[in-house]
Amino acid sequence: MTPATPGPVPAAVGDDPAALARTARPSSGRANRRRAARYRLAPLLFVAVNVALFALFFVWPAVTGLYYSFTSYTGVGSAPWVGLANYQKLFGDSAFYSAFGRTVFFTAMSVPLIYVLSLTTAVLLTNAHTKGKVVARVLFFVPWLISPIVAGVIWRWIFGENFGLVNYLITSLGGEAVPWQSNANLSLVIVAIAAAWGGTAFNMLLFVAALRNVPVSYHEAASIDGASPWQRFRYITLPSIAPTSFIVILLGSLGAMKEYALLQSLNGGGPGTENNLIVQYIFRTGFQQGQIGYASAASFVLMAVLMVIALLQVFVNRRREA
């Protein structure tokens, strides 16, 4: 009897690639969807925290301050609506114009000084022939770590009229004491120098990073063509670091227009109120005189001025790049 020919043996599920793919596809698809949802959720959580903090500490105070600027709120009780009366009074206040003018004068002194000092130190630190770079970086960076209040006290000890180190050395050599605090212009110059001393370190780091990104081949080609070091710096280095220069000038201008802690601890806006900058003016009218609505109006005028400065600098920078 002839044995029957065996028929085809059905393949097991584990031996069929197509069956394996059909079996694994649903589970892998769900895993991919879960993974994609997790990747989308994590950034949203981080962003949500920042948005919440921004809304809590910036948007809500700004909206509240804007509302108060149209009222005669004194810090307690109700806030009667007065419309544009605060702004009309502000633009007729000579003290406001005096504070704003001193703020512009202080900015015009401190920002160029910060720019020159930070760029000079960055050039020295990136020079191949400079010795002691590590120690110099630490020494240059220490002032930025000091609180503006502490920095103001230090500079007040140095330039105090009756107890200052500088006047002590001058009188010891037979000279007369300089009125560093009672002369308004000298007092503001000292504040500008102290601000430059404290603000140089951070801007120096920006310039160091920018200088290291300038192609060395540009300098080598210019040197072969006979360009002097000053010509290479002027026509190669400065144009190459122009974006960093723009950032330094912009941040320096905005910071100088809002200076408060350093000036308050160094001379208290004195002598008298002659060196009250715009933030000192806002603090004095709002918290010392209880005119919260009026101070809020001054704050929003300052914010508008800062926005105009930023937009003008951005416009000029884009025109120059174009």
C-alpha positions in Angstrom: 0.0 0.0 0.0 1.4 3.3 -1.1 1.8 5.7 1.8 -0.2 8.9 1.5 1.8 12.0 0.5 1.8 14.4 3.3 0.2 17.8 2.6 1.7 21.2 3.4 2.3 21.7 7.0 0.8 25.1 8.2 3.4 27.5 9.3 3.5 28.5 12.9 2.7 32.1 13.8 6.2 32.5 15.1 7.6 31.4 11.7 5.6 33.8 9.6 7.1 37.3 9.3 3.8 38.8 8.0 1.9 37.4 11.0 4.6 38.7 13.3 4.2 42.2 11.8 0.4 42.0 12.0 0.7 41.0 15.7 3.4 43.5 16.7 2.0 46.5 14.7 -0.8 47.5 17.1 1.3 47.3 20.2 4.2 49.2 18.6 1.9 51.8 17.3 0.4 52.4 20.7 3.9 52.6 22.2 4.9 55.2 19.6 1.8 57.2 20.3 2.5 57.2 24.0 6.1 58.1 23.5 5.1 61.0 21.1 2.5 62.2 23.6 5.1 62.1 26.4 7.6 64.1 24.3 5.0 66.7 23.5 3.8 66.9 27.1 7.1 67.5 28.8 8.0 70.7 26.8 4.5 72.0 27.4 4.8 71.5 31.2 8.1 73.4 31.2 6.7 76.2 29.1 3.5 76.3 31.2 5.6 76.9 34.4 7.4 79.8 32.8 4.2 81.2 31.4 2.5 81.0 34.8 5.5 82.8 36.5 5.6 85.4 33.7 1.9 86.1 34.1 2.1 86.2 37.9 5.1 88.4 38.3 5.0 90.6 35.1 1.6 90.6 33.3 -0.6 90.9 36.4 1.6 93.7 38.1 1.8 95.5 34.7 -2.0 95.4 34.2 -2.5 96.5 37.8 0.0 99.3 37.5 -1.7 100.4 34.2 -5.0 100.6 36.0 -3.5 102.5 38.9 -1.9 105.0 36.6 -5.5 106.3 35.7 -6.4 106.6 39.4 -5.4 108.6 42.4 -4.6 105.5 44.5 -2.5 106.1 47.6 -1.8 102.6 48.6 -4.7 102.2 51.0 -8.5 102.4 50.5 -10.2 102.8 47.1 -8.7 103.9 43.8 -10.8 106.8 42.4 -10.6 107.1 38.6 -9.0 110.3 37.4 -8.4 109.4 33.7 -5.3 111.1 32.2 -4.8 113.5 35.1 -1.7 111.8 36.3 -0.1 111.9 32.9 -1.0 115.6 32.5 0.5 116.4 35.9 3.6 114.3 35.1 4.4 116.1 31.8 4.1 119.4 33.7 6.4 118.4 36.6 9.8 119.9 36.5 11.2 117.3 38.9 10.2 114.6 36.5 12.1 116.3 33.6 15.1 116.8 35.9 15.2 113.1 36.9 14.8 112.0 33.3 17.6 114.4 32.2 20.0 113.1 34.8 19.1 109.5 33.8 20.0 110.3 30.2 23.2 111.9 31.3 24.1 108.9 33.5 23.4 106.5 30.6 25.5 108.6 28.2 28.4 108.3 30.6 28.1 104.7 31.8 27.3 102.8 28.6 30.3 104.0 26.5 32.6 103.4 29.5 31.2 99.8 30.0 31.6 99.2 26.3 35.2 100.3 26.2 36.3 98.6 29.3 34.6 95.3 28.5 36.0 95.2 24.9 39.5 96.2 26.1 39.6 93.5 28.7 38.2 90.9 26.2 40.9 91.8 23.7 43.6 91.4 26.3 42.3 88.1 27.4 42.1 86.7 23.9 45.6 87.9 22.9 48.1 85.1 22.5 50.9 87.2 24.2 48.9 88.0 27.4 50.2 86.4 30.6 48.2 85.4 33.6 44.8 85.1 31.8 43.3 82.8 34.4 44.0 85.1 37.3 42.9 88.1 35.3 39.5 86.5 34.4 38.9 85.8 38.1 39.8 89.4 39.1 37.7 90.9 36.3 34.7 88.7 37.1 34.6 89.3 40.9 32.8 92.7 40.7 29.9 91.2 38.8 29.3 88.7 41.6 29.0 91.5 44.2 25.6 92.9 45.1 25.0 96.5 43.8 24.2 97.5 47.4 27.6 96.2 48.6 29.4 97.7 45.5 27.8 101.1 46.4 29.1 100.9 50.0 32.6 100.0 48.8 32.7 103.0 46.4 31.3 105.2 49.0 34.2 104.3 51.3 36.6 105.0 48.6 35.2 108.4 47.5 33.7 109.6 50.8 34.4 113.3 51.5 35.2 113.0 55.2 36.3 109.4 55.5 37.0 108.2 51.9 40.3 106.6 50.9 40.9 108.9 48.0 40.5 112.1 50.0 42.7 110.7 52.7 45.5 110.1 50.2 45.0 113.6 48.7 45.1 115.3 52.1 48.1 113.2 53.2 50.0 114.5 50.2 49.1 118.1 51.0 46.1 118.6 48.8 42.5 119.6 49.5 39.7 117.2 49.9 37.5 116.8 46.7 33.7 117.2 47.2 32.9 113.8 45.7 29.5 113.7 47.4 28.4 117.4 47.7 29.1 118.1 44.0 26.3 116.7 42.0 28.3 116.1 38.8 31.2 114.5 40.5 28.8 112.3 42.5 27.1 111.1 39.3 30.5 110.5 37.7 31.5 108.2 40.6 28.2 106.3 40.1 28.9 105.9 36.4 32.4 104.6 37.2 31.1 102.2 39.8 28.4 100.9 37.3 31.1 100.3 34.7 33.2 98.5 37.3 30.4 96.2 38.1 29.0 95.7 34.6 32.3 95.0 32.7 32.6 91.4 33.6 29.4 90.0 31.9 29.9 92.1 28.8 33.6 91.0 28.7 32.4 87.3 28.5 30.2 88.2 25.5 33.1 89.9 23.7 35.5 87.1 24.5 33.1 84.6 22.8 32.7 87.0 19.8 36.4 87.6 19.4 37.1 83.9 19.3 34.7 83.4 16.5 36.4 85.9 14.2 38.2 83.9 11.5 42.0 83.9 11.9 42.4 83.7 8.2 41.1 87.3 7.8 43.8 88.6 10.1 46.5 86.6 8.4 45.5 87.8 5.0 45.4 91.4 6.2 48.7 91.0 7.9 50.2 89.7 4.6 48.8 92.8 2.8 50.6 95.0 5.3 47.7 96.1 7.5 48.7 97.3 11.0 47.2 95.9 14.2 44.9 98.9 14.6 43.8 98.6 11.0 43.0 94.9 11.5 41.1 95.6 14.6 39.1 98.5 13.0 38.3 96.9 9.7 38.1 93.2 10.6 37.5 92.7 14.3 34.9 95.5 15.0 32.7 94.7 12.0 32.8 91.0 12.9 31.7 91.5 16.5 29.0 94.1 15.5 26.1 91.9 16.7 27.7 91.5 20.1 28.4 95.2 20.3 24.7 95.8 19.6 23.6 93.5 22.4 26.1 95.1 24.9 24.9 98.6 24.0 21.2 97.7 24.2 21.5 95.8 27.5 23.7 98.5 28.9 21.3 101.3 27.9 18.3 99.5 29.4 20.1 98.7 32.6 21.4 102.3 33.1 18.0 103.7 32.6 16.7 101.5 35.4 19.6 101.9 37.8 18.5 102.2 41.4 20.4 100.0 44.0 23.9 101.2 43.2 22.9 104.9 43.2 20.8 104.5 46.4 23.6 102.9 48.3 26.4 105.1 47.0 24.9 108.6 47.4 21.2 108.2 47.9 20.5 110.3 44.9 22.2 113.3 46.4 23.3 115.8 47.2 19.7 116.4 48.1 17.6 115.2 45.2 19.9 116.5 42.4 21.0 113.0 41.3 17.6 111.4 41.6 17.3 109.2 38.5 13.9 108.2 37.1 13.6 105.1 39.3 14.5 107.1 42.4 11.8 109.6 41.3 9.2 106.9 41.0 10.2 105.3 44.3 10.1 108.7 46.1 6.7 109.7 44.7 5.1 106.3 45.1 6.4 104.9 48.4 7.6 107.9 50.3 4.8 110.4 49.3 2.1 107.7 48.9 1.1 108.7 45.3 0.9 105.2 43.9 -1.3 106.2 40.9 1.1 109.1 39.9 4.2 106.8 40.3 2.5 104.2 38.2 2.0 106.8 35.4 5.7 107.6 35.6 6.6 103.9 35.5 4.7 103.4 32.2 6.3 106.5 30.7 9.7 104.9 31.6 8.6 101.6 30.0 7.5 103.5 26.8 10.9 105.2 26.7 12.8 101.9 27.1 10.7 100.3 24.4 11.5 103.2 22.0 15.2 102.9 22.8 15.1 99.2 22.1 13.2 99.6 18.8 15.4 102.4 17.6 18.6 100.3 18.3 17.1 97.3 16.5 16.1 99.5 13.5 19.6 101.0 13.3 21.2 97.6 13.6 19.1 96.2 10.8 19.7 99.2 8.6 23.5 98.8 9.1 23.4 95.1 8.4 21.4 95.7 5.2 
